[in-house]
């Protein structure tokens, strides 16, 4: 008979007597009981304690932020909610260009003065990430677009187009090369007068990333943060391969027909179905091309999957400006990003649907 050593197999020998067999069975039974009790005591928490789904929604950055967690009880879920929403609120106070007292507004107010402004860790990290996307997209994404977004917001409210002179004036104050960041000192300088930072194309993805980190620090790992069209996912829900996310179609009133599976990754959808301007039967998106100073024409729904919400959000904004062909090339150059985009360039004409090569790997079964 073999021993109970690690990895070995117990073999019953045919020459055992009945007395020896009874002794062996009694010993075996006692051993199995010990193993069973030890196994129960050593099981990890996710096996021993069943987790339930909890969700909560609050309004931040002018949109609904939803946090979904799987936790052992309500107290653990509430702790995660507090951590996540407090982090989002903290970032909103720093990053909102609507708040004249925010850190980003104070940075904008320094434009053209030659003043070097010390940045918080959050604003520095976000501006550095933004500049990387600006360079990779040849300026299709640009957080210095603020003068143009301010001008076109006014046009949407008044339902009239701005004059060419006003567009040219705003465009002259836009350019990511004029945002100068010193990484060693963690400072920024806005070189041109009238520059204005607008983080609307990337801040929600960044806030979702940071909220998920705060949630995970409470001990909850299976969590998801949704900020309107930006979703960041942590570990998969118990017993599932991942979080199944429906991608927004071109018509926001229609249900999604394409789903992706996310685990420790993010998806961002950029579109103009809700925000646009129509003047003399011509449709103008709320998405502005920083290079031309004009809104993107036509309709689009662009979804980008990436390792972080920050990257997914910024890339989705860039692809929406670049269009199908250039947008796909941008995503294909990214190491871990995937794209599905829908464009309607001319009303009534067939839609243009573009999927990157990596997109097939994230489609939900």
C-alpha positions in Angstrom: 0.0 0.0 0.0 1.3 3.4 -0.9 1.6 6.3 1.5 -0.5 9.5 1.9 2.4 11.6 0.5 1.8 14.7 -1.6 0.6 13.7 -5.1 0.7 10.0 -4.5 -2.1 7.5 -5.2 -3.5 5.1 -2.6 -3.5 1.5 -3.9 -5.4 -1.3 -2.1 -3.5 -4.6 -2.1 -5.4 -7.8 -2.7 -3.6 -9.7 0.1 -5.2 -7.5 2.9 -7.0 -9.6 5.6 -10.5 -8.6 6.8 -9.1 -7.3 10.1 -6.4 -5.2 8.3 -9.1 -4.0 5.9 -11.3 -2.8 8.7 -8.4 -1.0 10.4 -7.5 0.6 7.1 -11.0 1.8 6.5 -11.3 3.3 10.0 -8.0 5.1 9.5 -9.0 6.3 6.0 -12.4 7.7 7.4 -10.6 9.6 10.1 -8.2 11.0 7.6 -10.9 12.1 5.2 -12.7 13.9 8.1 -9.6 15.8 9.0 -9.0 16.7 5.3 -12.7 17.9 5.0 -12.6 20.1 8.1 -9.2 21.5 7.1 -10.4 22.2 3.6 -13.4 24.1 4.9 -11.3 26.2 7.2 -8.8 27.0 4.5 -11.3 27.9 1.8 -10.8 31.5 0.4 -13.4 34.2 1.3 -15.0 34.2 -2.2 -16.0 30.5 -1.7 -17.0 30.8 1.9 -19.1 33.9 1.7 -21.6 34.4 -1.1 -21.5 37.9 -2.6 -24.5 39.9 -3.8 -25.0 42.6 -6.3 -25.4 46.2 -5.1 -25.7 49.4 -7.2 -26.0 53.1 -6.6 -26.2 56.2 -8.8 -25.3 59.8 -8.2 -24.9 62.9 -10.5 -21.4 64.2 -11.0 -19.8 66.1 -13.9 -23.4 66.8 -15.1 -24.0 63.1 -15.9 -25.2 60.0 -14.0 -22.3 58.0 -12.4 -23.3 54.5 -11.5 -21.3 52.1 -9.3 -22.1 48.4 -9.3 -20.3 46.1 -6.8 -20.5 42.5 -5.6 -20.0 42.5 -1.9 -20.6 40.2 1.1 -23.1 42.6 2.6 -24.7 46.1 2.5 -22.1 47.5 4.8 -19.2 46.5 2.5 -21.1 47.8 -0.5 -21.8 51.2 1.2 -18.2 51.6 2.1 -17.3 51.0 -1.6 -19.9 53.5 -2.7 -18.7 56.2 -0.4 -15.1 55.7 -1.5 -16.0 55.8 -5.2 -18.3 58.8 -5.2 -16.1 60.9 -2.9 -13.2 60.3 -5.3 -15.4 61.4 -8.3 -16.6 64.5 -6.4 -13.0 65.4 -5.5 -12.0 65.2 -9.2 -14.9 67.3 -10.3 -13.8 70.1 -8.0 -10.4 70.0 -9.7 -11.3 69.4 -13.3 -14.5 71.2 -14.1 -14.1 74.1 -16.5 -17.6 75.3 -15.5 -16.3 76.1 -12.0 -14.2 79.3 -12.0 -12.5 78.2 -8.8 -11.4 74.7 -10.0 -7.8 73.9 -10.5 -8.2 73.7 -14.3 -10.0 77.0 -14.5 -7.1 78.6 -12.6 -4.7 77.1 -15.0 -6.7 78.5 -17.9 -6.7 82.0 -16.3 -2.9 82.0 -16.4 -2.8 81.6 -20.2 -0.4 84.0 -22.0 1.0 85.4 -18.8 4.2 83.3 -18.9 3.3 81.9 -15.4 4.4 78.4 -14.6 1.6 76.7 -12.6 2.2 73.9 -10.2 -0.2 71.0 -10.8 -1.8 68.5 -8.5 -1.0 64.8 -9.1 -4.4 64.3 -10.7 -4.3 67.2 -13.1 -0.7 66.5 -14.0 -1.5 62.8 -14.8 -4.6 63.7 -16.9 -2.8 66.4 -18.9 0.2 64.2 -19.6 -2.2 61.4 -20.8 -4.1 63.9 -22.9 -0.9 65.2 -24.6 0.1 61.6 -25.5 -3.3 61.1 -27.2 -3.0 64.5 -29.0 0.4 63.5 -30.4 -0.7 60.0 -31.5 -3.9 61.5 -33.2 -2.1 64.4 -34.9 -4.2 66.9 -32.9 -7.6 65.4 -33.5 -7.9 65.2 -29.7 -6.8 68.3 -27.9 -7.7 69.5 -24.4 -6.8 73.1 -25.4 -10.0 73.1 -27.5 -11.7 75.1 -24.8 -12.1 78.4 -26.8 -13.9 76.5 -29.6 -16.2 74.5 -27.3 -17.2 77.7 -25.5 -18.0 79.3 -28.8 -20.0 76.4 -30.2 -21.9 75.9 -26.9 -23.1 79.4 -27.3 -24.2 78.7 -30.9 -26.2 75.6 -29.8 -28.0 77.7 -27.1 -28.8 80.5 -29.6 -29.3 78.1 -32.5 -27.2 80.1 -34.9 -23.7 79.6 -36.4 -20.8 81.7 -35.2 -19.1 84.1 -37.7 -16.0 83.0 -39.5 -14.1 85.8 -37.7 -15.1 84.5 -34.3 -14.2 80.9 -35.2 -10.7 82.1 -36.5 -10.2 84.0 -33.3 -11.0 81.0 -31.1 -9.0 78.7 -33.3 -5.9 80.9 -32.9 -5.9 80.1 -29.1 -6.0 76.3 -29.7 -3.0 74.0 -30.0 -1.7 71.2 -27.8 1.9 72.3 -28.6 1.2 75.5 -26.6 0.4 73.5 -23.5 3.9 73.0 -22.1 4.3 70.4 -19.3 7.4 70.0 -17.2 7.4 66.5 -15.9 10.3 67.0 -13.5 8.7 70.0 -11.8 5.1 68.8 -12.3 4.1 72.2 -13.8 2.3 73.5 -16.8 2.4 76.7 -18.9 -0.2 77.9 -21.4 1.9 79.8 -23.9 -0.8 81.7 -25.8 -3.2 84.3 -24.5 -6.8 83.2 -24.4 -6.1 79.5 -24.1 -8.7 77.5 -22.2 -8.4 73.8 -21.1 -11.5 71.6 -21.7 -11.2 68.1 -20.3 -14.7 67.0 -21.4 -13.4 64.5 -23.8 -11.4 62.5 -21.2 -12.2 63.5 -17.7 -15.1 61.1 -17.1 -13.0 58.2 -18.1 -10.3 59.3 -15.8 -12.8 59.8 -12.9 -14.1 56.3 -13.5 -10.6 54.9 -13.4 -9.9 56.7 -10.1 -13.2 55.7 -8.6 -12.6 52.0 -9.3 -9.2 52.3 -7.6 -10.8 53.8 -4.5 -13.4 51.1 -4.5 -10.8 48.3 -4.7 -8.9 49.8 -1.8 -11.9 49.0 0.4 -11.5 45.3 -0.4 -14.2 45.1 -3.2 -12.6 43.9 -6.4 -15.7 42.9 -8.5 -16.9 46.4 -9.4 -17.9 48.5 -12.3 -18.1 52.3 -12.7 -20.3 53.9 -15.4 -20.0 57.5 -16.3 -22.6 58.1 -19.0 -20.9 56.5 -22.0 -17.7 55.6 -20.2 -17.5 52.3 -18.3 -14.5 50.9 -16.3 -14.7 47.3 -15.1 -12.7 45.5 -12.3 -12.7 41.8 -11.7 -15.6 39.7 -13.1 -18.8 39.2 -11.2 -18.9 35.9 -9.3 -19.3 32.9 -11.6 -19.0 34.9 -14.8 -16.4 35.4 -17.4 -16.7 39.2 -17.2 -19.0 42.1 -17.4 -21.2 42.0 -20.5 -21.6 45.6 -21.9 -24.0 46.6 -24.7 -22.5 49.1 -27.1 -24.7 52.1 -27.9 -26.2 52.0 -31.4 -26.4 55.0 -33.7 -30.0 55.6 -32.6 -29.9 56.0 -28.8 -33.5 54.9 -28.4 -32.8 51.5 -29.9 -31.5 48.6 -27.7 -27.9 47.5 -28.3 -27.3 44.5 -30.6 -23.5 44.2 -30.0 -22.1 43.2 -26.6 -18.5 43.0 -25.3 -17.0 41.3 -22.3 -14.9 43.4 -20.0 -12.5 42.3 -17.2 -10.1 44.9 -15.7 -10.6 47.1 -18.8 -12.8 49.9 -20.1 -15.1 50.9 -22.9 -16.0 54.4 -24.0 -18.7 55.4 -26.5 -18.5 58.9 -28.1 -21.5 60.1 -30.1 -23.6 63.1 -30.9 -27.1 61.6 -31.0 -28.2 63.9 -28.1 -26.1 67.0 -28.5 -26.0 68.7 -31.9 -27.0 71.8 -33.7 -29.3 72.0 -36.8 -29.2 75.2 -38.9 -30.8 75.5 -42.3 -31.3 71.7 -42.4 -27.6 71.1 -41.8 -26.6 69.1 -38.8 -23.5 70.1 -36.7 -22.2 67.8 -34.0 -21.1 68.9 -30.5 -17.8 67.2 -31.3 -15.3 69.9 -32.5 -12.3 69.3 -34.7 -9.6 71.2 -33.0 -7.6 71.5 -36.2 -10.3 73.2 -38.3 -12.3 74.8 -35.5 -15.5 73.4 -36.9 -17.9 70.7 -35.6 -17.9 67.2 -37.1 -20.7 66.7 -39.6 -23.0 63.7 -39.8 -23.8 61.2 -37.0 -21.6 58.7 -35.3 -21.4 56.2 -32.4 -17.8 55.3 -31.7 -16.9 52.7 -29.1 -13.3 52.1 -28.0 -12.2 49.3 -25.7 -8.9 49.9 -23.9 -7.0 49.0 -20.7 -8.2 52.2 -18.9 -11.1 54.5 -19.0 -8.8 57.5 -19.5 -7.3 56.0 -22.7 -10.7 54.7 -24.0 -12.4 58.1 -23.5 -9.7 60.1 -25.1 -9.3 57.7 -28.1 -13.1 57.6 -28.7 -13.1 61.4 -28.8 -10.2 61.3 -31.3 -11.7 58.7 -33.6 -15.0 60.6 -33.7 -13.1 63.5 -35.2 -10.9 61.5 -37.5 -13.6 59.4 -39.1 -13.7 55.8 -40.1 -10.5 55.2 -42.0 -8.1 57.4 -40.0 -9.8 56.4 -36.8 -9.3 52.7 -37.4 -5.6 53.3 -38.2 -5.2 55.2 -34.9 -6.7 52.3 -33.0 -4.7 49.7 -34.8 -1.5 51.5 -33.7 -2.5 51.1 -30.1 -1.1 48.0 -28.4 -4.3 46.9 -26.5 -7.2 48.9 -28.0 -10.2 47.8 -30.1 -12.8 49.8 -32.1 -16.3 49.5 -33.3 -17.6 52.6 -35.0 -20.8 53.5 -36.8 -21.0 56.6 -39.1 -23.8 58.1 -41.1 -22.1 60.7 -43.3 -25.1 61.4 -45.5 -28.7 61.0 -44.2 -30.5 58.1 -45.9 -27.2 56.6 -47.3 -25.9 53.3 -46.1 -24.1 53.4 -42.7 -20.3 52.9 -42.5 -19.4 50.3 -39.8 -15.8 49.8 -38.9 -14.3 47.2 -36.6 -10.6 46.9 -35.8 -8.9 43.5 -35.9 -8.8 43.2 -32.1 -12.5 43.8 -31.7 -13.4 40.2 -32.3 -11.5 39.2 -29.2 -13.8 41.2 -26.9 -17.2 40.4 -28.4 -19.4 38.6 -25.8 -20.6 35.1 -26.8 
